[in-house]
Amino acid sequence: MTIHRGALLFSPVYILSTGAHDGGWNMSFDSALFRLFRSGAFQNRFGRGAALWRFYAWEPAAVSLGYGQRPEEIDGRRCRERDIDIVRRPTGGRAVLHADEFTYSFFAETDGTNAAVYAMVHEVIRLALRSFGVQADFRRSTPDMRRRYASGESVSCFTTSARNELQVGGRKLVGSAQRRSDRIILQHGSLPLSGRHKLLAQVLGNRDPGILSSVAADFERRTVSLDELTSEPPSFEVLCRAMERAVEAYAGFRVCRLGERELAPLF
């Protein structure tokens, strides 16, 4: 069986859980998986229509910069003082502070549009969140990203919601970004388990008090974390199982688990 959602057809579907690693390892691993899909090595080994979900976390905390973001937008000294790594993502968007967080990445070869993949991935996450009593919905409008990115407050990815991102009560819960190379797409994103993602406002390179105050206020007004929506935030392992069940419910068949050892020969 295959996933049938518009133009999206993925079969088989694999899940890989890599646990917590530092920021450099996490971004290097996502980049390596992206290369495996671009070269066709993953599809040759695991199936031409295969898709892969990876679930992971961060230890220590890290700020990831979007692919084209200027590094001076983050204060390196303040990050070092707080034991926060600074890394660059293989996808676009703006800075994200990854601390108490469940992170996913999704890889596939598809003729489906970026928007269709974006919506599909978030629908799966929405299904998983429902198992914890969290009723998330989709943002239906598209903000003016060019205008937003031109402002001094735009350094954070989490204070702006794009169309089909997940929100609760109008506040952003899941932030995602994409990168595409021909028919290969990588999408990854963040589900904050606590409010520690808001600490990004304390390590910005811009020290203008007005800008910093505006960013901090945006985090409070525009974002929400899982601990605000549940009596006890689920553990990483519980979230992995919920996501696996959601992928299977969406796909309509049992997914396959992969381990890092099974991928090692491809690198």
N, C-alpha and C positions, 0 to 999 in steps of 0.2 A: 504494500500500500504506500501511498505518497501523500504529502501535504498538498491539498488543493485549495488555494486562496488566490483567486484571480490568476495572475500569470506566474505565481510562485509554485514551483514543483521541486520538492527536496526529498530524496530517498536514496540511501538510508540517512538517518540523523544520528549523530554521535554526541556524547556528553563527556567532557573532561573536566575534572575538578583538581586544581593544582594547589589549593590552600593559600597560605600567606607567604609572600616573598617581598623583598625590597622592590622599590620602584624600577630600578634599572633592569632587574630580572624580569619583572612583569611586562614591561614595554618591549624588551628584547624578545621575549617569548611570543607575544602577540605579533610582532614584526616577522618573526621566523615562521609562524603559522600562516601568515599572509603570503609569504614567499612560497610556501609549500603549495598553497592553492593557486598562486599565479603560475608556478612552473608545471602544475598538473600532477605533482608527485602525490599529494594527498588523494586526489580523485583516482589516480591509477591504482593506489593501494587499497582504498576503502570504498570506491564506487563513483561512477561518473556524475551521478546526481547528488552526491553526499553533501551534507551540511554539518557544521561543527559548532556546538556551544561550549564555551569554556567558562568556568566559575572560579573566582579567585578573590584574595584579600591582600592587604598591604601591611608589612611590618619591616621597618618603622613607617610612620606616616610619610606621605610624599605629596608634593605639588606637581601635577602634570600640566605642562604647557601644550597648547594646541600646536599643530604641525608648523604653522607660520607665525606663531606669537613671539613677540620680542622678549628675551629673557630678562631684560632690565625692568619689566613690569612686576617682577617679584624680587623682594629684598633677600639676597642670598645669606647675608650675615644673620638676619633674624631667623631664617630657616635653620641655619646651623646651630644657633643658640637653643632652638626648640627640638633639635634632632629630627628635622623634617628634610627629607631628600627633595631634590628638584630634578625632574626628568621631562623628556619631551615625548608626547604621544605620536603614534603614526597617523592619527586622525586630526581633523581640524577642530574648530571651536576655541574656547578660551580656557583659562586656568581652572583647575579643580583641585581642592585639597582632599586627599584620600586618607581617611583615618579609620573611624569605625564605619565600615562600609562593606557591602556585598557588591562585587563587581562582576560583570559578564562581558564576554566578547562572542560575536557570532560571525562565522565565516561561511561563504557559499559561492558557488558559481551559478549565475542566474541572469536571465534576460529581463527579469522583473525590475521595475523602477526603484530608485533609491527610496522614494516615498512609500512604495508598497512594502519593501523590506522593513523600513522604519516602523510602519504601522503593525506589521505582523509580529515583530520582536516585542513591541510594547503590549500587544494583545496577550502574548504568552506570559509576560511579567504580570499583567493585570490579573490573569487567571490565577497565578501563583499567590498574589497578594490577597485574593478573595479567601483563600484557605486560612488566613489569619484574621478575617473579619474586616479587612481594609478594602473599602469600595473606592477605587481610583477611577478616574475618567480621563478622556483624551482632551487636550487642548485643541479647539477647533479652528482657531484663527492663526495666522502667521504674522509675527511681528516684523517690523522693518529692521532686519539685522544690520544692514549697512549703516543706518542711522544710529542704531544702538552701539555698534562697535566703534563708532567715531567719538563716542562720549567717554569721559574719564572714568565712568563707573563700569565700563564694559569689560574689565579685566577678568571677571568671574563668569564662567560658563553657567553656573547654577542660578544666577539671578535673572536669566532670560529663558522663557519657555518657547520652544518651537512647536509648530503644528504636529499633533499626534504624540507629543510627550505626555507622560502621566502626571496628573496632579490630583490633589485632594483638597476640596474646598477652595479651589483656585490657586493653591500653592504647589509648587513643583516638588515632586517626590523622586522622580527618576530623570537623570540627565544622560543624554547619549550623543554620540558623534559617529560619523561615517568616513570611510575612504574607499574609493572605487578605482579599479584598474581593469579596463575593458569589462569582462563579464564577472570579475571577481569582486566581491564586496566584503568589507570588514566593518562591523558595527560593534562598538562597545560602549558601556555606560555604567553609571553608579547609582546605587540605592543606599543612601545614608541611613545607618542604624541609630545614630545619635546626632546631636547638633554640632559635633566637632568640625564638620565641613565649613561652618561659619567662621572658624578661626582664620580662614584665608584673609579676612579683612585686616588681620594683625601683621601679615607678612608681605603686604603690597609694597612695591617699589615707590609708588606715589605717596608722599607723606603729607599731602595737602589735607588739613583737618576736615574740610568740607567734603572732599571726595571720600575719605575714609568713613566719615559719619554716614554718608549716603549709601556706601556699599554695605556697611553693617546694618543699616535700616532696611535695605533691599533684601538681605538674607532673612531677616526676621519677618518681613511682610510677604515675601515671594516664595519662600522655601519651607519644606516640612521634612521631618525625619521619622523613621519607623517607630522610634520610641515614643513619639507624641501620639501615635495612632493605635498602639497596642499596650496592653497592661505589662507585658514583658517581651522585649524584642527577641525574635527567634535567633538561635545560634546559626553559625555559618553552615553547619551540617544539616540542620533542619531546613534552612533556606534552599540548600542544594536539592534536597529531596522534594521540596515543594515545586521547585523549578522543573525538575525531571518529570514529575507528575503532570505539570502544566504543558510541557512540551509534548508529552504523550497524548494528553487530551486534545491538544490542538492538531497534532499530526494524525491521530486516529490509529496509532500502532506503537508498539514498544520500541523505545530508542535503545541504542547500544552504548555501553560505557567503554571509554578508552582510558588507558593509563599512559603515563609519560614514557614508560619502557617500550610500549608499542609504537610510539612515534619516533623514538630515538634513532632507529636506522634510517629515517628519512632526512635527518638533519645533516 
